Amino acid sequence: MQFDTMSSVAMGLVAVGCVLAGWVLRWFFANKNLRVAEERARNLTEFATREAETRKKEAELAAKDLLLRVRQDFEKETKDRREEVSAAEKRILQKEDNLEKRVDLLEKKEKDIAMRVAALHQEEAALKTKNDELLTLIDEEKKRLQAIAVMSQDEAKALLLSRVDQDLLQEKATRIRRMEEEIKENVDKTARNIIAIAIQRCASDHTAETTLSVVPLPSDEMKGRIIGREGRNIRALEMATGVDIIIDDTPEAVTISGFDMVRREIARIALENLIADGRIHPGRIEEVVEKAKKEIENKIKEEGDKAAFDLGIHGMHAELLKLVGRLKYRTSFGQNALVHTKEVARLMALMATQLGLDPKIATRTGLLHDIGKVVSQEAEEGTHAIVGANLAKKYGENDIIVNAVASHHDEVESTTLYGNILCAADAISAARPGARAETLETYVKRLESLEKIANSFKGVEKSYALQAGREIRIMVQPDKINDDEAIVMARDVRKRVEQELEYPGQIKVLVMRETRATEYAK
């Protein structure tokens, strides 16, 4: 019994020990699991923290990228809006300019209409006056008929015969005058034919050389391109240069005709450049003609420099050298002015040496004595000797040279021997056989007078004498001359030409009014 009790106690102790051991083991394993869980929780927390930081950074980068894209889109949209606003402003300004132009055009049309209405009123008043006069004449004629009605048959017949006699007498006088004019015209025509035949035999080659230039063509097909569609190219070239472009049956050649040698040379250079380039249309023609004008200016300067170099002249003003070079493209009574000038300079140098004078001054005087001929008479008043002397003085030449140039046609008294030897040298150069042809000079002066008459009218932009003086082509300013005024101008020019010039045959007066509208697409 005691043994059983002890066994029970021992078993109870073992059970308690087992319970304690199990509790200890559970506590141990619980602590271990707790530590593992805490470690895992810490790792998870750190991982979550790192993941949160990474996602935060990614979110910040994405936000920055989005902000940058939004900003770029905003700037682009702002730029586009600005460009649209700028384009809209330009369109508005252009529309305002167009509206202003239309308003100006409407005002001009209103003025034209007002002028035409006033003219119509005047014509109406004139017609009314003429109508009144006509009614008065009808009344008078009725009274005369009534007076005739009471006459006898013989009296009426006598009155009728007397009136017929008066009419026949007037018609007879008119026919006599007409026959006299026809006889005079036939006589003048015959005389002109005789003179023309003499001129053709003696001076035809010289005149053709002085007034014509021939441009060779690579082929006859080029003639069609020069003429252009409906002749627009050749018209543009003639208007830009003021010469006649003659395209005839001559194979592979075009003839340029004009009395002004500078215009003719510009036309020749421009035509050669157009042929070489191959692009021939009105816009290109104007561009090439402008380049040819600049090229001629350079050639003129080169000719002046060359003439001074050949004669050993130094220190002359550049503008004087340009005037000297321009003499190459001018003739005096058919004699080339630059050749004549250089010849006079050499003759003066020889005579000055013989007389013990300074040959350098004599040479300068001879070279400058005719520069007044190349200056427009509208820009400078006076004869070419006076104009040349003024130019020499203006550009710093010696007083001796100025006086000699002014006196070489005895318009001013010569104060030195240089003026006297200049007169002699000028006469020697001009009077030698074959030096001059007066018929050509008369022809050129007539053409110059024809252009001068046309340019004297208000509103004329430029004018050219063409067809050997048989046509004067006048370009007017369209904003100053309307169509009706152009018709009146043509009649006024015709009257002035008939009153002031002597010419064979007839002269066609052509007034051209051209309006151009230019816009630039941007």
C-alpha positions in Angstrom: 0.0 0.0 0.0 2.8 2.3 0.9 4.6 1.2 -2.2 1.6 2.0 -4.3 1.5 5.4 -2.7 5.1 6.0 -3.4 4.6 4.8 -6.9 1.7 7.2 -7.3 3.8 10.0 -6.0 6.7 9.1 -8.2 4.4 9.0 -11.2 2.9 12.2 -10.2 6.4 13.8 -10.0 7.3 12.3 -13.4 4.1 13.7 -14.8 4.8 17.1 -13.3 8.3 16.9 -14.6 7.0 15.9 -18.0 4.6 18.8 -17.9 7.4 21.2 -16.8 9.7 19.8 -19.5 6.9 20.2 -22.1 6.2 23.7 -20.9 9.9 24.5 -21.0 10.2 23.0 -24.5 7.1 24.9 -25.6 8.5 28.1 -24.1 11.8 27.5 -25.8 10.3 26.7 -29.1 7.8 29.6 -28.7 10.6 32.0 -28.0 12.5 30.6 -31.0 9.5 31.0 -33.2 8.9 34.5 -31.8 12.5 35.5 -32.7 12.1 34.0 -36.1 8.8 35.8 -36.6 10.3 39.0 -35.3 13.3 38.6 -37.7 10.9 37.9 -40.5 8.7 40.8 -39.5 11.8 43.0 -39.4 13.0 41.7 -42.8 9.5 42.2 -44.2 9.4 45.7 -42.7 12.8 46.6 -44.2 11.8 45.1 -47.6 8.5 47.0 -47.5 10.4 50.2 -46.6 12.9 49.7 -49.4 10.0 48.8 -51.8 8.2 51.9 -50.6 11.3 54.1 -51.2 11.8 52.6 -54.6 8.1 53.1 -55.6 8.3 56.5 -54.1 11.3 57.4 -56.2 9.7 55.8 -59.3 6.5 57.8 -58.5 8.6 61.0 -58.2 10.4 60.2 -61.5 7.1 59.5 -63.2 5.7 62.7 -61.8 8.7 64.7 -62.9 8.5 63.1 -66.4 4.8 63.8 -66.5 5.4 67.4 -65.4 8.2 67.8 -68.1 5.9 66.4 -70.8 3.1 68.6 -69.6 5.4 71.6 -69.6 6.7 70.8 -73.1 3.2 70.3 -74.4 2.2 73.6 -72.8 5.1 75.4 -74.3 4.5 73.8 -77.7 0.8 74.7 -77.5 1.8 78.2 -76.4 4.2 78.6 -79.3 1.6 77.3 -81.8 -0.9 79.7 -80.4 1.6 82.6 -80.7 2.4 81.6 -84.3 -1.3 81.5 -85.0 -1.8 84.9 -83.4 1.2 86.3 -85.3 -0.2 84.8 -88.6 -3.6 86.2 -87.8 -2.1 89.6 -87.1 -0.2 89.5 -90.4 -3.4 88.5 -92.3 -5.3 91.3 -90.5 -2.5 93.8 -91.5 -2.5 92.6 -95.1 -6.3 92.9 -95.2 -6.0 96.4 -93.8 -3.5 97.3 -96.5 -5.8 95.7 -99.2 -8.7 97.7 -97.7 -6.7 100.9 -97.8 -5.7 100.2 -101.4 -9.3 99.5 -102.3 -10.4 102.7 -100.6 -7.8 104.6 -102.5 -8.9 102.9 -105.7 -12.5 103.7 -105.0 -11.6 107.3 -104.2 -9.7 107.6 -107.5 -12.7 106.0 -109.3 -15.0 108.5 -107.6 -12.8 111.3 -108.7 -12.8 109.9 -112.3 -16.5 109.5 -112.2 -16.9 113.1 -110.9 -14.7 114.4 -113.7 -16.6 112.4 -116.3 -19.9 113.7 -114.9 -18.6 117.2 -115.1 -17.4 116.6 -118.6 -20.8 115.1 -119.5 -22.5 118.2 -118.1 -20.2 120.4 -120.2 -20.9 118.3 -123.3 -24.6 118.5 -122.5 -24.4 122.3 -122.2 -22.5 122.4 -125.5 -25.0 120.2 -127.2 -27.8 122.4 -125.9 -26.0 125.4 -127.2 -25.6 123.7 -130.6 -29.2 122.6 -130.6 -30.3 126.2 -130.0 -28.0 127.4 -132.8 -29.5 124.6 -135.1 -33.0 125.7 -134.2 -32.1 129.3 -135.0 -30.6 128.2 -138.4 -33.7 126.2 -139.2 -35.9 129.3 -138.4 -33.7 131.4 -140.7 -33.8 128.8 -143.5 -37.6 128.6 -143.1 -37.8 132.4 -143.5 -35.6 132.2 -146.6 -37.8 129.5 -148.1 -40.8 131.6 -147.4 -39.1 134.6 -149.1 -38.2 132.3 -152.1 -41.8 131.0 -152.2 -43.1 134.5 -153.1 -40.5 134.9 -155.8 -41.1 134.2 -159.5 -39.7 131.1 -161.2 -37.0 133.1 -162.9 -36.0 134.9 -159.7 -35.8 131.6 -157.8 -33.7 130.1 -160.6 -31.3 133.0 -160.6 -30.9 132.8 -156.9 -30.3 129.1 -157.1 -27.7 129.5 -159.9 -25.9 132.2 -158.0 -25.5 129.9 -155.0 -24.4 127.0 -157.2 -21.8 129.3 -158.8 -20.5 130.3 -155.3 -20.2 126.6 -154.3 -18.4 125.7 -157.6 -16.0 128.6 -157.1 -15.2 127.5 -153.6 -14.7 123.9 -154.7 -12.6 125.0 -157.6 -10.3 126.9 -155.3 -10.1 123.9 -152.9 -9.1 121.6 -155.8 -6.5 124.1 -157.1 -4.9 124.2 -153.6 -5.0 120.4 -153.4 -3.3 120.1 -156.8 -0.7 122.6 -155.8 0.0 120.6 -152.7 0.2 117.3 -154.6 2.6 118.9 -157.1 4.8 120.2 -154.3 4.7 116.9 -152.5 5.7 115.0 -155.7 8.6 117.4 -156.4 9.8 117.1 -152.8 9.4 113.3 -153.0 11.5 113.2 -156.2 14.2 115.4 -154.6 14.2 113.2 -151.5 14.6 110.0 -153.6 17.6 111.6 -155.4 19.2 112.5 -152.1 18.4 109.1 -150.6 20.0 107.3 -153.5 23.2 109.5 -153.1 23.2 108.8 -149.3 22.8 105.1 -149.8 25.7 104.9 -152.3 28.0 107.1 -150.2 27.1 106.4 -146.6 24.9 103.3 -146.3 27.6 101.2 -144.8 28.6 103.8 -142.3 25.0 104.4 -141.2 24.3 100.7 -140.9 27.5 100.2 -138.8 26.5 103.2 -136.6 22.8 102.2 -136.0 22.7 98.4 -136.2 24.1 95.5 -134.2 23.8 91.8 -135.2 23.6 89.0 -132.6 24.3 85.5 -133.9 22.0 82.7 -132.8 22.8 79.0 -132.2 19.8 78.0 -134.3 16.7 79.4 -136.0 14.6 77.7 -133.3 15.9 80.4 -130.9 14.0 83.1 -132.9 10.7 81.6 -131.8 11.9 81.6 -128.1 13.0 85.3 -128.4 9.6 86.3 -129.9 7.7 84.3 -127.2 4.1 83.5 -126.9 2.1 86.2 -128.8 5.3 88.3 -129.0 5.5 89.0 -125.3 9.2 88.3 -124.9 10.3 90.6 -127.8 7.9 93.3 -126.6 9.3 93.1 -123.1 12.9 93.3 -124.4 12.1 96.3 -126.7 10.3 98.1 -123.8 13.2 97.5 -121.4 15.9 98.6 -123.7 14.3 101.1 -126.1 15.5 99.5 -129.3 14.0 97.6 -132.3 14.6 93.9 -132.4 14.4 92.9 -136.1 13.8 89.2 -136.7 13.8 88.5 -140.4 14.8 85.8 -142.9 18.5 86.2 -142.1 19.6 82.7 -141.0 20.7 82.3 -137.3 21.0 86.1 -136.7 18.9 88.8 -135.1 19.4 92.5 -135.8 19.2 95.2 -133.1 18.4 98.7 -134.5 18.6 102.0 -132.5 20.2 105.4 -132.7 21.4 105.4 -129.1 24.6 103.3 -129.0 24.3 102.7 -125.2 20.8 101.3 -125.5 21.9 99.2 -128.5 24.9 97.8 -126.6 22.7 97.0 -123.5 20.3 95.2 -125.7 23.1 93.2 -127.5 24.6 92.1 -124.2 21.2 91.3 -122.6 20.2 89.2 -125.7 23.5 87.3 -125.8 23.2 86.5 -122.1 19.5 85.4 -122.5 20.5 83.1 -125.4 23.4 81.6 -123.4 21.2 81.1 -120.3 18.2 79.7 -122.2 15.6 81.1 -119.8 13.7 83.7 -121.8 10.6 85.3 -120.2 9.6 88.9 -119.3 10.7 88.7 -115.7 14.1 87.2 -116.6 14.5 89.8 -119.4 14.1 92.7 -117.0 16.7 91.1 -114.6 19.2 90.5 -117.4 18.7 94.0 -118.8 19.5 95.5 -115.4 22.7 93.4 -115.3 23.6 94.5 -118.8 23.2 98.1 -117.7 25.6 97.6 -114.8 28.1 95.8 -117.2 27.9 98.8 -119.6 28.6 101.2 -116.7 31.7 99.1 -115.9 32.8 99.2 -119.6 32.3 102.9 -119.7 34.6 103.3 -116.7 37.1 101.0 -118.3 37.1 103.0 -121.5 37.7 106.2 -119.6 40.6 104.7 -117.7 42.0 103.2 -120.9 41.8 106.5 -122.7 43.6 108.3 -119.9 46.2 105.6 -119.7 46.9 105.7 -123.4 47.4 109.4 -123.3 49.5 109.4 -120.2 47.0 111.3 -118.0 47.0 110.7 -114.3 45.1 112.0 -111.3 41.8 112.8 -113.1 38.6 112.6 -111.2 36.7 109.3 -111.5 33.5 111.0 -112.6 35.3 112.8 -115.5 36.8 109.5 -116.6 33.2 108.0 -116.7 32.1 110.9 -118.9 35.1 110.3 -121.2 34.3 106.6 -121.4 30.6 107.4 -122.3 31.9 109.3 -125.4 32.6 105.8 -126.9 28.9 105.3 -127.2 28.2 108.7 -128.9 28.8 110.1 -132.4 29.1 113.6 -133.6 28.1 114.0 -137.2 28.8 110.3 -137.6 32.3 110.5 -136.1 32.9 108.5 -132.9 33.2 111.0 -130.1 35.9 109.1 -128.1 38.1 108.6 -131.2 37.6 112.3 -132.1 38.5 113.3 -128.5 41.7 111.2 -128.3 42.7 112.5 -131.7 42.2 116.1 -130.6 44.2 115.4 -127.4 47.2 114.1 -129.5 47.0 117.0 -132.0 47.0 119.5 -129.1 50.0 117.8 -127.5 52.0 118.0 -130.7 51.0 121.7 -131.3 51.7 122.6 -127.6 55.2 121.1 -127.9 55.9 123.1 -131.0 54.7 126.3 -129.3 56.6 125.7 -126.1 53.5 125.0 -124.0 52.8 122.2 -121.5 51.8 119.1 -123.5 50.2 117.5 -120.4 47.8 120.4 -119.9 47.1 120.4 -123.7 46.4 116.6 -123.6 44.0 116.9 -120.6 42.2 119.8 -122.4 41.7 117.8 -125.6 40.4 114.7 -123.7 37.8 116.8 -121.8 36.7 119.3 -124.5 33.6 117.3 -125.5 32.4 115.7 -122.2 29.4 118.2 -122.2 27.9 116.2 -125.1 27.2 113.1 -123.0 25.3 115.0 -120.2 21.6 115.3 -120.5 20.4 118.7 -121.6 17.6 118.5 -119.0 20.2 118.1 -116.2 22.5 120.8 -117.4 21.6 124.0 -119.3 23.8 125.5 -122.0 25.9 124.3 -124.9 28.2 121.4 -124.6 31.2 123.6 -124.3 29.8 125.5 -121.4 28.5 122.4 -119.7 31.8 120.6 -120.2 33.7 123.6 -118.7 31.4 123.6 -115.6 32.0 119.9 -115.2 35.7 120.3 -115.4 35.6 123.0 -112.8 33.3 121.0 -110.6 35.8 118.1 -110.5 38.8 120.2 -109.7 40.5 120.8 -113.1 42.9 123.7 -113.8 41.4 127.1 -114.6 43.4 127.0 -117.9 41.7 123.8 -118.9 38.2 125.1 -117.8 38.6 128.3 -120.0 39.9 126.4 -123.0 37.0 123.9 -122.9 34.5 126.8 -122.6 36.0 128.8 -125.4 36.6 126.1 -128.1 33.4 127.2 -130.0 34.1 130.9 -129.4 31.2 131.2 -126.9 33.7 132.5 -124.2 36.8 134.5 -124.8 40.0 132.5 -124.6 42.5 133.8 -122.1 45.3 131.4 -123.0 46.8 129.8 -126.2 45.3 126.4 -125.1 41.9 127.6 -126.2 43.2 128.6 -129.6 45.0 125.4 -130.3 42.0 123.5 -129.1 39.8 125.2 -131.7 42.4 124.4 -134.3 42.8 120.7 -133.3 39.0 120.3 -133.1 38.6 121.7 -136.6 41.4 119.5 -138.0 39.9 116.3 -136.5 36.4 117.1 -137.8 37.4 118.5 -141.2 39.6 115.7 -142.5 38.0 113.7 -145.3 35.7 111.0 -144.2 35.7 112.0 -140.5 32.0 113.0 -140.3 28.7 112.3 -142.0 26.3 115.1 -141.4 23.2 113.0 -142.5 23.5 110.6 -139.6 23.8 113.5 -137.1 20.7 115.1 -138.5 18.9 111.7 -138.2 20.0 111.2 -134.6 19.1 114.7 -133.6 15.6 114.2 -135.0 15.1 111.1 -132.9 16.4 112.8 -129.8 14.0 115.7 -130.4 11.2 113.2 -130.8 11.9 111.7 -127.4 12.4 115.1 -125.8 8.9 116.2 -127.0 7.4 113.0 -125.5 9.2 113.3 -122.2 8.1 117.0 -121.8 4.5 115.8 -121.0 3.4 115.3 -117.4 3.0 111.7 -116.3 5.4 110.2 -118.9 7.7 107.6 -117.3 9.9 106.9 -120.3 9.8 107.1 -124.1 11.6 105.5 -127.0 11.9 106.4 -130.6 11.7 103.2 -132.7 11.4 102.0 -136.3 14.0 104.6 -137.5 11.9 107.4 -136.1 8.7 106.2 -137.6 7.3 105.4 -134.2 7.5 107.0 -130.7 6.5 104.6 -127.9 5.5 106.4 -124.7 5.1 104.6 -121.3 3.0 106.6 -118.8 2.6 106.3 -115.1 -0.8 104.5 -114.6 -1.5 106.2 -111.3 -1.2 109.7 -112.8 -2.7 109.1 -116.3 -5.9 107.3 -116.9 -7.1 105.8 -120.2 -8.9 108.9 -121.4 -5.9 111.1 -120.6 -3.7 108.7 -122.5 -5.8 109.2 -125.6 -5.6 113.0 -125.2 -1.8 112.8 -124.7 -1.4 110.8 -127.9 -3.2 113.6 -129.8 -1.2 116.4 -128.1 2.1 114.6 -128.8 1.1 114.2 -132.4 0.3 117.9 -132.7 3.6 118.9 -131.1 5.5 116.6 -133.5 3.7 118.1 -136.5 4.5 121.6 -135.4 8.1 121.3 -134.2 9.7 118.6 -136.4 10.4 118.1 -140.0 10.4 114.4 -141.0 9.7 112.2 -144.1 6.5 110.1 -144.2 4.5 109.7 -141.0 5.3 109.0 -137.3 3.1 106.7 -135.2 2.5 107.9 -131.6 1.8 105.0 -129.2 0.9 105.8 -125.6 1.1 102.7 -123.4 -0.5 102.5 -119.9 0.3 99.4 -118.0 -0.9 98.4 -114.5 0.9 95.8 -112.4 -0.3 94.1 -109.2 2.4 92.3 -107.1 1.9 90.2 -104.0 4.3 87.9 -102.1 3.0 84.6 -100.8 4.7 83.7 -97.5 
